[in-house]
Amino acid sequence: MKLLLDEMLPARIAEQLRERGHEAMAVEADPSLRGLTDPDLFAHAQRERLAVVTYNREDFLALDREYRSRGREHHGVVILHPRRFPRGPSSVGPLVRALASLVDAKAPYPSFVHWLQRS
């Protein structure tokens, strides 16, 4: 499973995941992705076979429903809850560990939606 970290997530998370041998990229680190609408970012993730990691549950759950209603599969959505993973430097380590565990476990099923838990 390859990950695309939504714009609100720092690029250092993707860097640390890559240091652990995982494929991850961050919108923050790619000027061509910054500022894309959620539907455009989701479409990019599908072309590149990436699961989107985001705090933005409403928009990405709506995109998941739209894909499913059209009989289309996607490469996954990983939703972060701000109480489990508050934004800021104190959550970087726990978030990297939890994402690494998820990637190690493999995608659970096509078009998965996963609410990330702390490892």
C-alpha positions as CSV (number, residue, x, y, z in Angstrom):
1,M,0.0,0.0,0.0
2,K,1.3,3.4,-0.9
3,L,0.2,6.6,0.9
4,L,-0.6,10.2,-0.1
5,L,-0.7,12.5,2.9
6,D,-3.2,15.2,2.6
7,E,-2.1,18.9,2.6
8,M,-2.6,19.4,6.4
9,L,0.0,16.7,7.2
10,P,3.6,17.7,7.4
11,A,6.0,16.2,4.8
12,R,8.3,14.9,7.6
13,I,5.7,12.1,8.2
14,A,6.2,10.9,4.7
15,E,9.9,11.2,5.0
16,Q,9.9,9.1,8.2
17,L,7.7,6.5,6.5
18,R,10.1,6.3,3.6
19,E,13.0,5.9,6.0
20,R,11.2,2.8,7.3
21,G,10.9,1.5,3.7
22,H,7.3,2.5,3.0
23,E,6.1,4.3,-0.1
24,A,4.6,7.6,1.0
25,M,4.4,11.1,-0.4
26,A,3.0,14.3,1.1
27,V,1.0,17.0,-0.7
28,E,3.0,19.6,1.2
29,A,6.2,18.4,-0.5
30,D,4.8,18.5,-4.1
31,P,4.0,22.0,-5.4
32,S,1.9,20.5,-8.2
33,L,-0.5,19.0,-5.7
34,R,-0.8,21.9,-3.2
35,G,-4.2,23.6,-3.4
36,L,-5.9,20.9,-5.4
37,T,-9.6,20.4,-4.6
38,D,-10.3,17.2,-2.7
39,P,-11.9,15.6,-5.8
40,D,-8.9,16.4,-7.9
41,L,-6.5,15.2,-5.2
42,F,-8.5,11.9,-4.8
43,A,-8.5,11.4,-8.6
44,H,-4.7,12.0,-8.6
45,A,-4.3,9.4,-5.8
46,Q,-6.3,6.9,-7.9
47,R,-4.2,7.4,-11.0
48,E,-1.0,6.9,-8.8
49,R,-2.6,3.9,-6.9
50,L,-2.3,5.8,-3.5
51,A,-4.4,5.6,-0.4
52,V,-5.2,9.1,0.9
53,V,-4.4,9.9,4.6
54,T,-6.5,12.8,5.9
55,Y,-8.2,14.5,8.8
56,N,-10.9,15.7,6.3
57,R,-13.4,12.9,6.9
58,E,-16.5,14.5,5.5
59,D,-15.1,15.3,2.0
60,F,-13.3,12.0,1.5
61,L,-16.2,9.9,2.9
62,A,-18.4,11.7,0.3
63,L,-15.8,10.8,-2.4
64,D,-15.8,7.2,-1.2
65,R,-19.6,7.1,-1.5
66,E,-19.5,8.7,-4.9
67,Y,-17.0,6.1,-6.2
68,R,-19.1,3.2,-4.7
69,S,-22.3,4.6,-6.2
70,R,-20.7,4.5,-9.6
71,G,-19.3,1.0,-9.1
72,R,-15.8,2.3,-9.1
73,E,-13.1,1.0,-6.7
74,H,-10.4,3.3,-5.2
75,H,-7.1,2.7,-3.4
76,G,-8.3,3.6,0.1
77,V,-8.9,6.4,2.5
78,V,-7.2,6.5,5.9
79,I,-9.0,8.9,8.3
80,L,-7.3,10.5,11.2
81,H,-9.2,11.6,14.3
82,P,-7.8,14.8,15.8
83,R,-8.3,13.5,19.4
84,R,-6.2,10.4,18.6
85,F,-3.7,12.2,16.5
86,P,-3.7,15.9,17.4
87,R,-2.0,18.1,14.9
88,G,1.4,19.1,16.0
89,P,4.9,17.8,16.6
90,S,3.8,15.5,19.5
91,S,1.8,13.3,17.2
92,V,4.4,12.8,14.5
93,G,6.0,9.7,16.1
94,P,2.7,8.0,17.0
95,L,1.3,8.8,13.6
96,V,4.3,7.4,11.8
97,R,4.2,4.2,13.9
98,A,0.4,3.7,13.3
99,L,0.7,4.3,9.5
100,A,3.7,2.0,9.3
101,S,1.7,-0.7,11.0
102,L,-1.2,-0.2,8.7
103,V,1.0,-0.4,5.6
104,D,2.7,-3.6,7.0
105,A,-0.7,-5.2,7.4
106,K,-1.6,-4.5,3.7
107,A,-4.8,-3.0,2.4
108,P,-7.7,-4.8,4.1
109,Y,-10.0,-4.8,1.0
110,P,-10.5,-2.8,-2.2
111,S,-11.9,0.7,-1.6
112,F,-11.2,0.5,2.1
113,V,-12.0,3.2,4.6
114,H,-9.9,2.9,7.7
115,W,-10.1,5.0,10.9
116,L,-6.5,4.9,12.1
117,Q,-5.8,3.8,15.7
118,R,-2.7,4.4,17.8
119,S,-0.3,1.4,17.7
